[in-house]
Amino acid sequence: MKFNPCIDLCTKEGTHCEGCGRSHEEIAGTKQIVQSAVAFIRSQQYDNPEEFVAAISKSILKKLQKAD
């Protein structure tokens, strides 16, 4: 399955957003991940959140590649 980012044409009806095509369950899960990351960044009071996000992205992709 290919990830489709939000395109700001959100709908709540049915099982999937008509804007991006993702399931409402997937959207809710993504929101939880983002909210968790934001809360962690704030709790650590990072002055450079973009570097933290980049490092986490790199780490996630590395772990996914190892799993394949």
C-alpha positions as CSV (number, residue, x, y, z in Angstrom):
1,M,0.0,0.0,0.0
2,K,1.3,3.5,-0.8
3,F,1.0,6.3,1.7
4,N,-1.1,9.3,0.6
5,P,-0.5,12.5,2.5
6,C,-3.3,14.8,3.5
7,I,-4.4,17.3,0.8
8,D,-6.7,19.4,3.1
9,L,-9.9,18.1,1.5
10,C,-10.9,16.0,4.5
11,T,-14.1,14.1,4.8
12,K,-15.5,12.2,7.8
13,E,-18.2,10.2,6.0
14,G,-17.7,6.5,5.2
15,T,-14.6,4.5,6.1
16,H,-12.1,6.5,4.1
17,C,-11.4,10.2,3.6
18,E,-12.4,11.3,0.1
19,G,-9.5,13.8,-0.1
20,C,-6.5,11.5,0.5
21,G,-8.1,8.1,0.3
22,R,-6.7,6.9,3.7
23,S,-8.9,5.1,6.1
24,H,-10.1,7.1,9.1
25,E,-8.4,4.5,11.3
26,E,-5.0,5.2,9.5
27,I,-5.5,8.9,9.9
28,A,-6.3,8.6,13.6
29,G,-3.2,6.4,14.1
30,T,-1.0,8.9,12.3
31,K,-2.4,11.7,14.4
32,Q,-1.5,9.8,17.6
33,I,2.1,9.3,16.4
34,V,2.4,13.0,15.6
35,Q,0.9,14.1,18.9
36,S,3.3,11.8,20.8
37,A,6.3,13.1,18.9
38,V,5.2,16.7,19.6
39,A,4.6,16.0,23.3
40,F,8.1,14.4,23.5
41,I,9.8,17.3,21.8
42,R,8.1,19.8,24.0
43,S,8.9,17.8,27.2
44,Q,12.6,17.7,26.1
45,Q,12.5,21.4,25.3
46,Y,14.5,20.9,22.1
47,D,15.7,24.1,20.4
48,N,16.2,22.1,17.2
49,P,13.1,20.0,16.7
50,E,13.8,19.7,12.9
51,E,17.0,17.8,13.7
52,F,15.2,15.4,16.1
53,V,12.5,14.7,13.4
54,A,15.1,14.1,10.8
55,A,17.0,11.7,13.1
56,I,13.8,9.8,14.0
57,S,12.9,9.5,10.3
58,K,16.3,8.2,9.4
59,S,16.2,5.7,12.3
60,I,12.7,4.4,11.3
61,L,13.7,3.9,7.7
62,K,16.9,2.1,8.8
63,K,14.9,-0.3,11.0
64,L,12.4,-0.9,8.2
65,Q,15.2,-1.8,5.7
66,K,16.7,-4.2,8.2
67,A,13.3,-5.9,8.6
68,D,13.0,-6.5,4.8
